[in-house]
């Protein structure tokens, strides 16, 4: 089968990219190992995605945003970061008033479903499910991908969008900076006594990082970053014991907590590919840049990459031409590397429980808060 572009990975980034390239008149195949039913109706997985203004604009342009239920979209008015029990807090967005939110929170499974609907609604997109890429050959004028079921695909360009542990990235011979962070992320929804006022709370406690992300009603998304052993122990607790432990960990913030959903645990791995594009290939989403969740910016980087790659290829007769792919790689690296590098430093600092590190991290928050340009730059990054 012949296409203009083959995308490996039917996550929201791969599907959004498929829609964007199809709107340029290209024939796009999206390949994924999951069955079609699971891609069209993904199950709740506990994760909430924080979307910036730029991400919303792109999702609107790709016909994804209108497919989301407005009642399930939660505006994020303010973000507050604290170190342990210190009364000092770094507030982002507090001075803006209530005229426009910093961003929006959307459940990952709902975003995946909307992206799948939008992609498959375009006649230029073909979904090839239940099979991954078993073999790959690149030629000067095309790329050939052989699927696990034996089907051979020929295209001008292959895009790896199959996650931060990307098998396609390895098949392409592209290395990556990979950080096993030694932590697990436990996510679920919790109901609480007090209203959250649309404020996201994040704080660094001894041996754990906690975040409460405001959802509709008196419900928040709880994100616990713990050692794998402690996360596994939390997962084994019954509902009442878990609720009591979460209430204790949250130190009275928003009152008593009650488990309000299923619980899910994910290992924390961050990655940055050494090459973002090359002859007849490009990397997108977490296959290119897999962020630590402390900034809640990973999916926004993925969508930003969709926009940059689509822009680089717009008007190009050959989707796999090297010059526009290199332009995309340069632009995406400039947009992502500074925050990726800073996030790695923050993640190391705030998971280091040695006395010197604990002293430094309190000072770091005060420095960012005291230097107005730093604080404004962080806020503007959230709003881009």
Secondary structure, 3 states (H helix, E strand, C coil): CECCEEEECCCHHHHHHHHHHHCCCCCEEEECCCCHHHHHCCCCCCCEEEECHHHHHHHHHCCCHHHCCHHHCEEECEEEEEECCCCCEEEECHHHCCCCCCEEEEEHHHHHHHHHHHHHCCCCEEEECCCCEEEEEECCCCEEEEECCCCEEEECEEEECCCCCCHHHHHCCCCEEEEEEEEEEEEEEEEECCCCCCEEEEEEECCEEEEEEECCCCEEEEEEEECHHHHHHHHHCCHHHHHHHHHHHCCCCCCCEEECCCCEEEEEEEEEECCCEECCEEECHHHCEECCHHHCCHHHHHHHHHHHHHHHHCCCCCCCCHHHHHHHHHHHHHHHHHHHHHHHHHHHHCCCCCHHHHHHHHHHHHHHHHCHHHHHHHHHHHHC
